[in-house]
Amino acid sequence: MDDLDNQLLHLLTKDARTPATALAKKLGVSRGTVQNRIDRLQHQKIINRFTVELSAGEGDAQVSAFTLIRLKADDGKVTIASLRRITAILDIHTLSGSFDLVAEVRASSLSDLDKVLDRIRALPEVAETQSHIRLTTIRAR
C-alpha cells in the first residue's frame, strides 16, 4: 500500500458510497485508477466489505451494547466462530487484559438484547460477561 491507497481508504471510510469519479477528483487521479485500486484492495482483502451506518435518529431506535467476554480456555477460535453466527453481533475484537473478547451487539429492544446476551453466556467456553449499553456515539473524525 502506498500513500494514494491510504488516502483512498481514508475517503472511503468517511463515505463508502462516494462515486469513483468524485474520489478521483479529490485524489487528482483518473477514475480508472481509483476503480483499479479499489478492486486490488478488495482482492488483497484490505477492504473486506462496504457497510451501512445508521443516522443518529435511526440508530436510536435500536439498542447497542459492548459485551466484554472472559473465556475459560486460552484459544477462543471456537467461541469466535459461534459468536459470528449470532446476527445481532456486529463486530468482535480480541483484547489484552482481564477479558479476552469484546462484541458489539445491536438489538431492536432491551428484551432482544437480553436474549442475545443469554445466547453469549450459554456458550460453553464463556466464563463471564460484562455488558455496557451505548448511550451516545461521538465520531472522532
N, CA, C and O atoms as CSV, one atom per row, in Angstrom:
chain,resi,resn,atom,element,x,y,z
A,1,MET,N,N,0.839,-1.187,0.000
A,1,MET,CA,C,0.000,0.000,0.000
A,1,MET,C,C,0.875,1.238,0.000
A,1,MET,O,O,1.877,1.313,0.711
A,2,ASP,N,N,0.485,2.185,-0.794
A,2,ASP,CA,C,1.215,3.446,-0.846
A,2,ASP,C,C,0.335,4.578,-0.314
A,2,ASP,O,O,-0.764,4.348,0.190
A,3,ASP,N,N,0.841,5.798,-0.438
A,3,ASP,CA,C,0.125,6.962,0.080
A,3,ASP,C,C,-1.233,7.154,-0.601
A,3,ASP,O,O,-2.201,7.545,0.051
A,4,LEU,N,N,-1.307,6.883,-1.895
A,4,LEU,CA,C,-2.581,7.024,-2.607
A,4,LEU,C,C,-3.613,6.028,-2.072
A,4,LEU,O,O,-4.781,6.374,-1.890
A,5,ASP,N,N,-3.176,4.792,-1.823
A,5,ASP,CA,C,-4.085,3.801,-1.235
A,5,ASP,C,C,-4.593,4.277,0.125
A,5,ASP,O,O,-5.783,4.172,0.420
A,6,ASN,N,N,-3.698,4.792,0.938
A,6,ASN,CA,C,-4.093,5.280,2.265
A,6,ASN,C,C,-5.082,6.430,2.169
A,6,ASN,O,O,-6.049,6.479,2.929
A,7,GLN,N,N,-4.853,7.353,1.245
A,7,GLN,CA,C,-5.785,8.472,1.063
A,7,GLN,C,C,-7.142,7.959,0.586
A,7,GLN,O,O,-8.184,8.427,1.045
A,8,LEU,N,N,-7.125,7.004,-0.332
A,8,LEU,CA,C,-8.360,6.423,-0.848
A,8,LEU,C,C,-9.137,5.731,0.278
A,8,LEU,O,O,-10.348,5.912,0.399
A,9,LEU,N,N,-8.450,4.951,1.091
A,9,LEU,CA,C,-9.104,4.276,2.209
A,9,LEU,C,C,-9.687,5.278,3.186
A,9,LEU,O,O,-10.782,5.067,3.709
A,10,HIS,N,N,-8.978,6.358,3.439
A,10,HIS,CA,C,-9.472,7.391,4.344
A,10,HIS,C,C,-10.782,7.980,3.811
A,10,HIS,O,O,-11.740,8.150,4.565
A,11,LEU,N,N,-10.820,8.287,2.529
A,11,LEU,CA,C,-12.045,8.831,1.932
A,11,LEU,C,C,-13.183,7.818,1.964
A,11,LEU,O,O,-14.328,8.181,2.231
A,12,LEU,N,N,-12.877,6.551,1.694
A,12,LEU,CA,C,-13.917,5.518,1.698
A,12,LEU,C,C,-14.460,5.254,3.098
A,12,LEU,O,O,-15.638,4.931,3.247
A,13,THR,N,N,-13.626,5.384,4.122
A,13,THR,CA,C,-14.129,5.166,5.482
A,13,THR,C,C,-15.068,6.290,5.906
A,13,THR,O,O,-15.938,6.086,6.753
A,14,LYS,N,N,-14.898,7.462,5.328
A,14,LYS,CA,C,-15.828,8.562,5.620
A,14,LYS,C,C,-17.166,8.345,4.922
A,14,LYS,O,O,-18.222,8.607,5.499
A,15,ASP,N,N,-17.121,7.860,3.663
A,15,ASP,CA,C,-18.347,7.610,2.902
A,15,ASP,C,C,-18.022,6.621,1.791
A,15,ASP,O,O,-17.493,6.997,0.746
A,16,ALA,N,N,-18.343,5.360,2.027
A,16,ALA,CA,C,-18.028,4.299,1.072
A,16,ALA,C,C,-18.849,4.395,-0.206
A,16,ALA,O,O,-18.547,3.709,-1.183
A,17,ARG,N,N,-19.887,5.238,-0.218
A,17,ARG,CA,C,-20.729,5.389,-1.411
A,17,ARG,C,C,-20.271,6.524,-2.316
A,17,ARG,O,O,-20.913,6.808,-3.327
A,18,THR,N,N,-19.179,7.168,-1.966
A,18,THR,CA,C,-18.669,8.244,-2.815
A,18,THR,C,C,-18.347,7.668,-4.194
A,18,THR,O,O,-17.616,6.683,-4.290
A,19,PRO,N,N,-18.877,8.260,-5.253
A,19,PRO,CA,C,-18.602,7.744,-6.597
A,19,PRO,C,C,-17.112,7.801,-6.933
A,19,PRO,O,O,-16.386,8.678,-6.467
A,20,ALA,N,N,-16.682,6.855,-7.743
A,20,ALA,CA,C,-15.272,6.785,-8.142
A,20,ALA,C,C,-14.827,8.083,-8.819
A,20,ALA,O,O,-13.679,8.498,-8.659
A,21,THR,N,N,-15.716,8.721,-9.566
A,21,THR,CA,C,-15.342,9.976,-10.223
A,21,THR,C,C,-15.054,11.075,-9.199
A,21,THR,O,O,-14.129,11.867,-9.381
A,22,ALA,N,N,-15.837,11.125,-8.135
A,22,ALA,CA,C,-15.607,12.130,-7.084
A,22,ALA,C,C,-14.317,11.816,-6.320
A,22,ALA,O,O,-13.556,12.721,-5.977
A,23,LEU,N,N,-14.080,10.536,-6.057
A,23,LEU,CA,C,-12.835,10.146,-5.387
A,23,LEU,C,C,-11.633,10.521,-6.250
A,23,LEU,O,O,-10.636,11.045,-5.754
A,24,ALA,N,N,-11.743,10.245,-7.541
A,24,ALA,CA,C,-10.647,10.552,-8.469
A,24,ALA,C,C,-10.337,12.044,-8.474
A,24,ALA,O,O,-9.175,12.450,-8.477
A,25,LYS,N,N,-11.387,12.845,-8.475
A,25,LYS,CA,C,-11.199,14.304,-8.477
A,25,LYS,C,C,-10.490,14.758,-7.202
A,25,LYS,O,O,-9.565,15.568,-7.260
A,26,LYS,N,N,-10.927,14.231,-6.038
A,26,LYS,CA,C,-10.304,14.603,-4.761
A,26,LYS,C,C,-8.845,14.160,-4.686
A,26,LYS,O,O,-8.014,14.838,-4.082
A,27,LEU,N,N,-8.539,13.015,-5.305
A,27,LEU,CA,C,-7.191,12.456,-5.240
A,27,LEU,C,C,-6.289,12.926,-6.381
A,27,LEU,O,O,-5.076,12.718,-6.342
A,28,GLY,N,N,-6.878,13.559,-7.393
A,28,GLY,CA,C,-6.090,14.048,-8.520
A,28,GLY,C,C,-5.607,12.944,-9.442
A,28,GLY,O,O,-4.525,13.039,-10.020
A,29,VAL,N,N,-6.419,11.881,-9.582
A,29,VAL,CA,C,-6.078,10.766,-10.474
A,29,VAL,C,C,-7.298,10.450,-11.341
A,29,VAL,O,O,-8.357,11.058,-11.182
A,30,SER,N,N,-7.140,9.506,-12.247
A,30,SER,CA,C,-8.261,9.148,-13.112
A,30,SER,C,C,-9.237,8.237,-12.386
A,30,SER,O,O,-8.902,7.593,-11.391
A,31,ARG,N,N,-10.472,8.202,-12.922
A,31,ARG,CA,C,-11.490,7.326,-12.369
A,31,ARG,C,C,-11.053,5.862,-12.467
A,31,ARG,O,O,-11.295,5.076,-11.551
A,32,GLY,N,N,-10.415,5.503,-13.571
A,32,GLY,CA,C,-9.922,4.134,-13.757
A,32,GLY,C,C,-8.888,3.745,-12.705
A,32,GLY,O,O,-8.880,2.612,-12.222
A,33,THR,N,N,-8.028,4.677,-12.359
A,33,THR,CA,C,-7.030,4.415,-11.320
A,33,THR,C,C,-7.712,4.119,-9.991
A,33,THR,O,O,-7.335,3.183,-9.285
A,34,VAL,N,N,-8.716,4.921,-9.655
A,34,VAL,CA,C,-9.450,4.707,-8.405
A,34,VAL,C,C,-10.128,3.343,-8.414
A,34,VAL,O,O,-10.023,2.590,-7.446
A,35,GLN,N,N,-10.819,3.023,-9.502
A,35,GLN,CA,C,-11.522,1.743,-9.569
A,35,GLN,C,C,-10.553,0.566,-9.505
A,35,GLN,O,O,-10.829,-0.426,-8.831
A,36,ASN,N,N,-9.425,0.667,-10.198
A,36,ASN,CA,C,-8.416,-0.397,-10.147
A,36,ASN,C,C,-7.857,-0.568,-8.741
A,36,ASN,O,O,-7.623,-1.692,-8.296
A,37,ARG,N,N,-7.644,0.527,-8.053
A,37,ARG,CA,C,-7.123,0.458,-6.682
A,37,ARG,C,C,-8.151,-0.169,-5.745
A,37,ARG,O,O,-7.799,-1.000,-4.907
A,38,ILE,N,N,-9.411,0.219,-5.879
A,38,ILE,CA,C,-10.462,-0.377,-5.041
A,38,ILE,C,C,-10.543,-1.872,-5.309
A,38,ILE,O,O,-10.617,-2.667,-4.371
A,39,ASP,N,N,-10.530,-2.259,-6.572
A,39,ASP,CA,C,-10.581,-3.688,-6.923
A,39,ASP,C,C,-9.396,-4.446,-6.319
A,39,ASP,O,O,-9.566,-5.540,-5.780
A,40,ARG,N,N,-8.192,-3.860,-6.412
A,40,ARG,CA,C,-6.992,-4.508,-5.860
A,40,ARG,C,C,-7.076,-4.614,-4.336
A,40,ARG,O,O,-6.719,-5.645,-3.766
A,41,LEU,N,N,-7.546,-3.555,-3.676
A,41,LEU,CA,C,-7.668,-3.577,-2.211
A,41,LEU,C,C,-8.686,-4.619,-1.762
A,41,LEU,O,O,-8.517,-5.248,-0.718
A,42,GLN,N,N,-9.743,-4.802,-2.550
A,42,GLN,CA,C,-10.712,-5.856,-2.236
A,42,GLN,C,C,-10.090,-7.232,-2.454
A,42,GLN,O,O,-10.251,-8.126,-1.624
A,43,HIS,N,N,-9.384,-7.402,-3.560
A,43,HIS,CA,C,-8.753,-8.686,-3.872
A,43,HIS,C,C,-7.720,-9.064,-2.800
A,43,HIS,O,O,-7.584,-10.236,-2.451
A,44,GLN,N,N,-7.001,-8.071,-2.285
A,44,GLN,CA,C,-5.984,-8.299,-1.248
A,44,GLN,C,C,-6.594,-8.405,0.148
A,44,GLN,O,O,-5.872,-8.562,1.132
A,45,LYS,N,N,-7.914,-8.320,0.234
A,45,LYS,CA,C,-8.646,-8.405,1.498
A,45,LYS,C,C,-8.310,-7.255,2.450
A,45,LYS,O,O,-8.459,-7.394,3.664
A,46,ILE,N,N,-7.863,-6.132,1.912
A,46,ILE,CA,C,-7.661,-4.932,2.725
A,46,ILE,C,C,-9.021,-4.269,2.933
A,46,ILE,O,O,-9.315,-3.775,4.021
A,47,ILE,N,N,-9.847,-4.260,1.892
A,47,ILE,CA,C,-11.249,-3.855,2.012
A,47,ILE,C,C,-12.049,-5.149,2.039
A,47,ILE,O,O,-12.064,-5.898,1.063
A,48,ASN,N,N,-12.714,-5.407,3.161
A,48,ASN,CA,C,-13.491,-6.633,3.297
A,48,ASN,C,C,-14.943,-6.462,2.896
A,48,ASN,O,O,-15.552,-7.379,2.344
A,49,ARG,N,N,-15.500,-5.290,3.172
A,49,ARG,CA,C,-16.904,-5.076,2.864
A,49,ARG,C,C,-17.216,-3.599,2.901
A,49,ARG,O,O,-16.476,-2.802,3.478
A,50,PHE,N,N,-18.314,-3.251,2.280
A,50,PHE,CA,C,-18.869,-1.907,2.356
A,50,PHE,C,C,-20.115,-2.044,3.214
A,50,PHE,O,O,-20.866,-3.007,3.055
A,51,THR,N,N,-20.348,-1.119,4.105
A,51,THR,CA,C,-21.419,-1.284,5.077
A,51,THR,C,C,-22.275,-0.031,5.178
A,51,THR,O,O,-21.953,1.009,4.604
A,52,VAL,N,N,-23.348,-0.147,5.903
A,52,VAL,CA,C,-24.265,0.967,6.127
A,52,VAL,C,C,-24.139,1.408,7.573
A,52,VAL,O,O,-24.104,0.583,8.486
A,53,GLU,N,N,-24.071,2.699,7.772
A,53,GLU,CA,C,-24.059,3.270,9.117
A,53,GLU,C,C,-25.346,4.052,9.278
A,53,GLU,O,O,-25.630,4.959,8.495
A,54,LEU,N,N,-26.127,3.704,10.290
A,54,LEU,CA,C,-27.412,4.360,10.500
A,54,LEU,C,C,-27.218,5.764,11.048
A,54,LEU,O,O,-26.277,6.020,11.798
A,55,SER,N,N,-28.102,6.663,10.675
A,55,SER,CA,C,-28.053,8.014,11.215
A,55,SER,C,C,-28.416,7.957,12.696
A,55,SER,O,O,-28.959,6.961,13.173
A,56,ALA,N,N,-28.116,9.015,13.403
A,56,ALA,CA,C,-28.372,9.034,14.849
A,56,ALA,C,C,-29.830,8.726,15.161
A,56,ALA,O,O,-30.115,7.984,16.101
A,57,GLY,N,N,-30.736,9.271,14.406
A,57,GLY,CA,C,-32.160,9.038,14.653
A,57,GLY,C,C,-32.546,7.585,14.469
A,57,GLY,O,O,-33.300,7.042,15.276
A,58,GLU,N,N,-32.045,6.944,13.426
A,58,GLU,CA,C,-32.361,5.539,13.179
A,58,GLU,C,C,-31.662,4.641,14.190
A,58,GLU,O,O,-32.243,3.663,14.661
A,59,GLY,N,N,-30.421,4.968,14.525
A,59,GLY,CA,C,-29.676,4.176,15.496
A,59,GLY,C,C,-30.303,4.218,16.873
A,59,GLY,O,O,-30.180,3.272,17.652
A,60,ASP,N,N,-30.985,5.334,17.173
A,60,ASP,CA,C,-31.631,5.462,18.475
A,60,ASP,C,C,-32.805,4.505,18.621
A,60,ASP,O,O,-33.236,4.214,19.737
A,61,ALA,N,N,-33.324,4.014,17.501
A,61,ALA,CA,C,-34.440,3.068,17.549
A,61,ALA,C,C,-33.955,1.670,17.910
A,61,ALA,O,O,-34.758,0.751,18.074
A,62,GLN,N,N,-32.646,1.513,18.034
A,62,GLN,CA,C,-32.069,0.230,18.383
A,62,GLN,C,C,-31.240,0.384,19.652
A,62,GLN,O,O,-30.872,1.489,20.049
A,63,VAL,N,N,-30.958,-0.759,20.277
A,63,VAL,CA,C,-30.122,-0.783,21.475
A,63,VAL,C,C,-28.788,-1.377,21.071
A,63,VAL,O,O,-28.735,-2.434,20.442
A,64,SER,N,N,-27.715,-0.701,21.432
A,64,SER,CA,C,-26.380,-1.176,21.108
A,64,SER,C,C,-25.597,-1.331,22.412
A,64,SER,O,O,-25.677,-0.490,23.307
A,65,ALA,N,N,-24.848,-2.411,22.496
A,65,ALA,CA,C,-24.065,-2.660,23.705
A,65,ALA,C,C,-22.707,-3.241,23.338
A,65,ALA,O,O,-22.543,-3.863,22.288
A,66,PHE,N,N,-21.760,-3.032,24.202
A,66,PHE,CA,C,-20.447,-3.646,24.085
A,66,PHE,C,C,-20.361,-4.688,25.192
A,66,PHE,O,O,-20.488,-4.361,26.372
A,67,THR,N,N,-20.145,-5.929,24.811
A,67,THR,CA,C,-20.112,-7.026,25.780
A,67,THR,C,C,-18.694,-7.563,25.889
A,67,THR,O,O,-18.133,-8.089,24.927
A,68,LEU,N,N,-18.129,-7.419,27.075
A,68,LEU,CA,C,-16.812,-7.987,27.366
A,68,LEU,C,C,-16.993,-9.456,27.702
A,68,LEU,O,O,-17.917,-9.824,28.429
A,69,ILE,N,N,-16.108,-10.301,27.172
A,69,ILE,CA,C,-16.249,-11.744,27.347
A,69,ILE,C,C,-14.929,-12.327,27.852
A,69,ILE,O,O,-13.880,-12.153,27.233
A,70,ARG,N,N,-15.003,-13.023,28.990
A,70,ARG,CA,C,-13.849,-13.750,29.522
A,70,ARG,C,C,-14.067,-15.221,29.208
A,70,ARG,O,O,-15.131,-15.773,29.488
A,71,LEU,N,N,-13.052,-15.852,28.625
A,71,LEU,CA,C,-13.146,-17.254,28.232
A,71,LEU,C,C,-12.534,-18.165,29.284
A,71,LEU,O,O,-11.658,-17.755,30.045
A,72,LYS,N,N,-13.006,-19.410,29.317
A,72,LYS,CA,C,-12.446,-20.422,30.217
A,72,LYS,C,C,-11.114,-20.938,29.693
A,72,LYS,O,O,-10.223,-21.271,30.475
A,73,ALA,N,N,-10.975,-21.007,28.369
A,73,ALA,CA,C,-9.764,-21.538,27.748
A,73,ALA,C,C,-9.010,-20.413,27.049
A,73,ALA,O,O,-9.552,-19.334,26.814
A,74,ASP,N,N,-7.754,-20.686,26.725
A,74,ASP,CA,C,-6.931,-19.677,26.056
A,74,ASP,C,C,-7.311,-19.481,24.593
A,74,ASP,O,O,-7.253,-18.358,24.090
A,75,ASP,N,N,-7.695,-20.545,23.906
A,75,ASP,CA,C,-7.987,-20.467,22.480
A,75,ASP,C,C,-9.455,-20.119,22.274
A,75,ASP,O,O,-10.336,-20.894,22.648
A,76,GLY,N,N,-9.721,-18.963,21.684
A,76,GLY,CA,C,-11.101,-18.515,21.508
A,76,GLY,C,C,-11.671,-18.782,20.133
A,76,GLY,O,O,-12.735,-18.258,19.804
A,77,LYS,N,N,-10.989,-19.592,19.303
A,77,LYS,CA,C,-11.434,-19.796,17.922
A,77,LYS,C,C,-12.843,-20.372,17.838
A,77,LYS,O,O,-13.641,-19.924,17.015
A,78,VAL,N,N,-13.158,-21.345,18.665
A,78,VAL,CA,C,-14.482,-21.973,18.625
A,78,VAL,C,C,-15.540,-20.969,19.079
A,78,VAL,O,O,-16.609,-20.868,18.479
A,79,THR,N,N,-15.235,-20.233,20.134
A,79,THR,CA,C,-16.182,-19.241,20.646
A,79,THR,C,C,-16.387,-18.127,19.621
A,79,THR,O,O,-17.517,-17.690,19.402
A,80,ILE,N,N,-15.325,-17.672,19.003
A,80,ILE,CA,C,-15.446,-16.616,17.990
A,80,ILE,C,C,-16.310,-17.110,16.825
A,80,ILE,O,O,-17.150,-16.368,16.315
A,81,ALA,N,N,-16.106,-18.348,16.414
A,81,ALA,CA,C,-16.935,-18.907,15.335
A,81,ALA,C,C,-18.404,-18.932,15.746
A,81,ALA,O,O,-19.280,-18.639,14.932
A,82,SER,N,N,-18.678,-19.279,16.997
A,82,SER,CA,C,-20.063,-19.289,17.491
A,82,SER,C,C,-20.633,-17.879,17.552
A,82,SER,O,O,-21.789,-17.665,17.188
A,83,LEU,N,N,-19.847,-16.927,18.003
A,83,LEU,CA,C,-20.294,-15.540,18.085
A,83,LEU,C,C,-20.595,-14.972,16.705
A,83,LEU,O,O,-21.534,-14.191,16.550
A,84,ARG,N,N,-19.812,-15.353,15.705
A,84,ARG,CA,C,-20.021,-14.848,14.344
A,84,ARG,C,C,-21.357,-15.301,13.762
A,84,ARG,O,O,-21.874,-14.668,12.842
A,85,ARG,N,N,-21.918,-16.380,14.282
A,85,ARG,CA,C,-23.205,-16.884,13.804
A,85,ARG,C,C,-24.393,-16.140,14.435
A,85,ARG,O,O,-25.532,-16.321,14.004
A,86,ILE,N,N,-24.140,-15.320,15.434
A,86,ILE,CA,C,-25.204,-14.534,16.062
A,86,ILE,C,C,-25.333,-13.235,15.274
A,86,ILE,O,O,-24.451,-12.377,15.327
A,87,THR,N,N,-26.432,-13.098,14.547
A,87,THR,CA,C,-26.571,-11.967,13.613
A,87,THR,C,C,-26.611,-10.607,14.308
A,87,THR,O,O,-26.310,-9.594,13.676
A,88,ALA,N,N,-26.966,-10.558,15.559
A,88,ALA,CA,C,-27.025,-9.286,16.287
A,88,ALA,C,C,-25.636,-8.764,16.641
A,88,ALA,O,O,-25.499,-7.613,17.054
A,89,ILE,N,N,-24.615,-9.585,16.485
A,89,ILE,CA,C,-23.240,-9.157,16.790
A,89,ILE,C,C,-22.635,-8.542,15.540
A,89,ILE,O,O,-22.510,-9.197,14.505
A,90,LEU,N,N,-22.259,-7.267,15.653
A,90,LEU,CA,C,-21.699,-6.538,14.515
A,90,LEU,C,C,-20.216,-6.785,14.352
A,90,LEU,O,O,-19.747,-7.039,13.243
A,91,ASP,N,N,-19.470,-6.713,15.448
A,91,ASP,CA,C,-18.019,-6.864,15.414
A,91,ASP,C,C,-17.547,-7.592,16.660
A,91,ASP,O,O,-18.179,-7.527,17.715
A,92,ILE,N,N,-16.425,-8.288,16.519
A,92,ILE,CA,C,-15.792,-8.989,17.639
A,92,ILE,C,C,-14.320,-8.590,17.617
A,92,ILE,O,O,-13.678,-8.618,16.567
A,93,HIS,N,N,-13.792,-8.221,18.777
A,93,HIS,CA,C,-12.384,-7.837,18.886
A,93,HIS,C,C,-11.731,-8.653,19.999
A,93,HIS,O,O,-12.346,-8.901,21.037
A,94,THR,N,N,-10.488,-9.068,19.779
A,94,THR,CA,C,-9.721,-9.694,20.857
A,94,THR,C,C,-9.110,-8.580,21.699
A,94,THR,O,O,-8.855,-7.482,21.204
A,95,LEU,N,N,-8.881,-8.873,22.963
A,95,LEU,CA,C,-8.396,-7.871,23.900
A,95,LEU,C,C,-7.198,-8.380,24.691
A,95,LEU,O,O,-6.989,-9.586,24.818
A,96,SER,N,N,-6.426,-7.455,25.215
A,96,SER,CA,C,-5.468,-7.789,26.262
A,96,SER,C,C,-6.120,-7.355,27.568
A,96,SER,O,O,-7.008,-6.502,27.559
A,97,GLY,N,N,-5.704,-7.916,28.662
A,97,GLY,CA,C,-6.302,-7.539,29.939
A,97,GLY,C,C,-7.127,-8.663,30.518
A,97,GLY,O,O,-6.938,-9.827,30.164
A,98,SER,N,N,-8.043,-8.321,31.409
A,98,SER,CA,C,-8.785,-9.352,32.138
A,98,SER,C,C,-9.891,-10.013,31.318
A,98,SER,O,O,-10.345,-11.100,31.676
A,99,PHE,N,N,-10.336,-9.386,30.225
A,99,PHE,CA,C,-11.308,-10.005,29.334
A,99,PHE,C,C,-10.603,-10.358,28.025
A,99,PHE,O,O,-9.630,-9.713,27.634
A,100,ASP,N,N,-11.111,-11.390,27.359
A,100,ASP,CA,C,-10.476,-11.889,26.133
A,100,ASP,C,C,-11.054,-11.288,24.859
A,100,ASP,O,O,-10.337,-11.096,23.876
A,101,LEU,N,N,-12.358,-10.990,24.878
A,101,LEU,CA,C,-13.058,-10.507,23.686
A,101,LEU,C,C,-14.009,-9.377,24.045
A,101,LEU,O,O,-14.432,-9.248,25.193
A,102,VAL,N,N,-14.337,-8.568,23.060
A,102,VAL,CA,C,-15.441,-7.615,23.187
A,102,VAL,C,C,-16.272,-7.746,21.914
A,102,VAL,O,O,-15.736,-7.767,20.806
A,103,ALA,N,N,-17.588,-7.835,22.089
A,103,ALA,CA,C,-18.508,-7.941,20.968
A,103,ALA,C,C,-19.428,-6.738,20.972
A,103,ALA,O,O,-19.963,-6.357,22.013
A,104,GLU,N,N,-19.611,-6.141,19.803
A,104,GLU,CA,C,-20.594,-5.068,19.678
A,104,GLU,C,C,-21.901,-5.700,19.244
A,104,GLU,O,O,-21.977,-6.359,18.207
A,105,VAL,N,N,-22.930,-5.491,20.055
A,105,VAL,CA,C,-24.231,-6.122,19.840
A,105,VAL,C,C,-25.254,-5.042,19.537
A,105,VAL,O,O,-25.271,-4.000,20.192
A,106,ARG,N,N,-26.113,-5.285,18.541
A,106,ARG,CA,C,-27.202,-4.364,18.244
A,106,ARG,C,C,-28.502,-5.151,18.216
A,106,ARG,O,O,-28.602,-6.179,17.546
A,107,ALA,N,N,-29.500,-4.660,18.949
A,107,ALA,CA,C,-30.806,-5.328,19.026
A,107,ALA,C,C,-31.905,-4.283,18.909
A,107,ALA,O,O,-31.659,-3.088,19.077
A,108,SER,N,N,-33.118,-4.740,18.619
A,108,SER,CA,C,-34.230,-3.807,18.418
A,108,SER,C,C,-34.865,-3.359,19.731
A,108,SER,O,O,-35.618,-2.386,19.755
A,109,SER,N,N,-34.562,-4.071,20.834
A,109,SER,CA,C,-35.144,-3.697,22.129
A,109,SER,C,C,-34.258,-4.252,23.240
A,109,SER,O,O,-33.370,-5.069,22.997
A,110,LEU,N,N,-34.516,-3.796,24.458
A,110,LEU,CA,C,-33.782,-4.342,25.603
A,110,LEU,C,C,-34.072,-5.825,25.787
A,110,LEU,O,O,-33.191,-6.594,26.171
A,111,SER,N,N,-35.297,-6.217,25.514
A,111,SER,CA,C,-35.666,-7.625,25.610
A,111,SER,C,C,-34.866,-8.472,24.621
A,111,SER,O,O,-34.370,-9.543,24.972
A,112,ASP,N,N,-34.742,-7.990,23.389
A,112,ASP,CA,C,-33.953,-8.716,22.386
A,112,ASP,C,C,-32.474,-8.727,22.755
A,112,ASP,O,O,-31.790,-9.730,22.550
A,113,LEU,N,N,-31.981,-7.625,23.294
A,113,LEU,CA,C,-30.589,-7.578,23.752
A,113,LEU,C,C,-30.366,-8.625,24.836
A,113,LEU,O,O,-29.351,-9.322,24.824
A,114,ASP,N,N,-31.299,-8.739,25.767
A,114,ASP,CA,C,-31.194,-9.722,26.842
A,114,ASP,C,C,-31.112,-11.142,26.275
A,114,ASP,O,O,-30.350,-11.970,26.775
A,115,LYS,N,N,-31.886,-11.415,25.247
A,115,LYS,CA,C,-31.854,-12.742,24.616
A,115,LYS,C,C,-30.505,-13.017,23.964
A,115,LYS,O,O,-29.991,-14.132,24.052
A,116,VAL,N,N,-29.930,-12.019,23.313
A,116,VAL,CA,C,-28.611,-12.182,22.697
A,116,VAL,C,C,-27.559,-12.434,23.766
A,116,VAL,O,O,-26.697,-13.298,23.605
A,117,LEU,N,N,-27.631,-11.683,24.854
A,117,LEU,CA,C,-26.663,-11.859,25.940
A,117,LEU,C,C,-26.801,-13.246,26.560
A,117,LEU,O,O,-25.800,-13.858,26.933
A,118,ASP,N,N,-28.029,-13.746,26.672
A,118,ASP,CA,C,-28.238,-15.115,27.159
A,118,ASP,C,C,-27.555,-16.126,26.237
A,118,ASP,O,O,-26.943,-17.085,26.707
A,119,ARG,N,N,-27.661,-15.910,24.928
A,119,ARG,CA,C,-27.011,-16.817,23.969
A,119,ARG,C,C,-25.492,-16.785,24.126
A,119,ARG,O,O,-24.834,-17.822,24.058
A,120,ILE,N,N,-24.941,-15.588,24.334
A,120,ILE,CA,C,-23.488,-15.463,24.515
A,120,ILE,C,C,-23.061,-16.191,25.789
A,120,ILE,O,O,-22.100,-16.961,25.779
A,121,ARG,N,N,-23.784,-15.943,26.892
A,121,ARG,CA,C,-23.430,-16.567,28.177
A,121,ARG,C,C,-23.584,-18.083,28.147
A,121,ARG,O,O,-22.928,-18.783,28.918
A,122,ALA,N,N,-24.439,-18.600,27.270
A,122,ALA,CA,C,-24.667,-20.044,27.180
A,122,ALA,C,C,-23.560,-20.782,26.421
A,122,ALA,O,O,-23.501,-22.011,26.457
A,123,LEU,N,N,-22.691,-20.047,25.742
A,123,LEU,CA,C,-21.609,-20.719,25.007
A,123,LEU,C,C,-20.684,-21.426,25.999
A,123,LEU,O,O,-20.348,-20.858,27.039
A,124,PRO,N,N,-20.270,-22.651,25.695
A,124,PRO,CA,C,-19.533,-23.471,26.659
A,124,PRO,C,C,-18.226,-22.866,27.188
A,124,PRO,O,O,-17.873,-23.091,28.346
A,125,GLU,N,N,-17.515,-22.112,26.367
A,125,GLU,CA,C,-16.220,-21.583,26.807
A,125,GLU,C,C,-16.296,-20.199,27.446
A,125,GLU,O,O,-15.272,-19.640,27.840
A,126,VAL,N,N,-17.505,-19.642,27.549
A,126,VAL,CA,C,-17.670,-18.310,28.141
A,126,VAL,C,C,-17.744,-18.446,29.656
A,126,VAL,O,O,-18.646,-19.090,30.193
A,127,ALA,N,N,-16.778,-17.829,30.336
A,127,ALA,CA,C,-16.730,-17.879,31.796
A,127,ALA,C,C,-17.486,-16.716,32.425
A,127,ALA,O,O,-18.120,-16.868,33.469
A,128,GLU,N,N,-17.413,-15.542,31.778
A,128,GLU,CA,C,-18.013,-14.344,32.365
A,128,GLU,C,C,-18.248,-13.322,31.268
A,128,GLU,O,O,-17.491,-13.252,30.300
A,129,THR,N,N,-19.303,-12.528,31.423
A,129,THR,CA,C,-19.545,-11.405,30.519
A,129,THR,C,C,-19.823,-10.156,31.339
A,129,THR,O,O,-20.221,-10.220,32.503
A,130,GLN,N,N,-19.603,-9.035,30.704
A,130,GLN,CA,C,-19.918,-7.747,31.293
A,130,GLN,C,C,-20.373,-6.858,30.147
A,130,GLN,O,O,-19.623,-6.654,29.192
A,131,SER,N,N,-21.584,-6.329,30.224
A,131,SER,CA,C,-22.127,-5.550,29.116
A,131,SER,C,C,-22.302,-4.090,29.479
A,131,SER,O,O,-22.634,-3.741,30.612
A,132,HIS,N,N,-22.068,-3.245,28.484
A,132,HIS,CA,C,-22.196,-1.801,28.638
A,132,HIS,C,C,-23.041,-1.285,27.488
A,132,HIS,O,O,-22.660,-1.422,26.325
A,133,ILE,N,N,-24.184,-0.695,27.802
A,133,ILE,CA,C,-25.082,-0.176,26.771
A,133,ILE,C,C,-24.543,1.155,26.266
A,133,ILE,O,O,-24.191,2.041,27.045
A,134,ARG,N,N,-24.487,1.274,24.949
A,134,ARG,CA,C,-24.018,2.507,24.320
A,134,ARG,C,C,-25.114,3.556,24.423
A,134,ARG,O,O,-26.264,3.296,24.070
A,135,LEU,N,N,-24.763,4.731,24.902
A,135,LEU,CA,C,-25.718,5.825,25.018
A,135,LEU,C,C,-25.588,6.816,23.887
A,135,LEU,O,O,-26.578,7.143,23.232
A,136,THR,N,N,-24.375,7.303,23.643
A,136,THR,CA,C,-24.121,8.307,22.624
A,136,THR,C,C,-22.855,7.947,21.870
A,136,THR,O,O,-21.892,7.455,22.458
A,137,THR,N,N,-22.856,8.193,20.576
A,137,THR,CA,C,-21.656,7.977,19.774
A,137,THR,C,C,-21.125,9.336,19.337
A,137,THR,O,O,-21.865,10.162,18.801
A,138,ILE,N,N,-19.857,9.553,19.568
A,138,ILE,CA,C,-19.187,10.784,19.154
A,138,ILE,C,C,-18.105,10.385,18.168
A,138,ILE,O,O,-17.164,9.676,18.524
A,139,ARG,N,N,-18.235,10.830,16.948
A,139,ARG,CA,C,-17.283,10.478,15.901
A,139,ARG,C,C,-15.956,11.177,16.157
A,139,ARG,O,O,-15.924,12.372,16.449
A,140,ALA,N,N,-14.865,10.431,16.048
A,140,ALA,CA,C,-13.549,11.007,16.237
A,140,ALA,C,C,-13.184,11.938,15.081
A,140,ALA,O,O,-12.470,12.924,15.268
A,141,ARG,N,N,-13.678,11.617,13.891
A,141,ARG,CA,C,-13.380,12.432,12.711
A,141,ARG,C,C,-14.623,12.615,11.895
A,141,ARG,O,O,-14.589,13.273,10.856
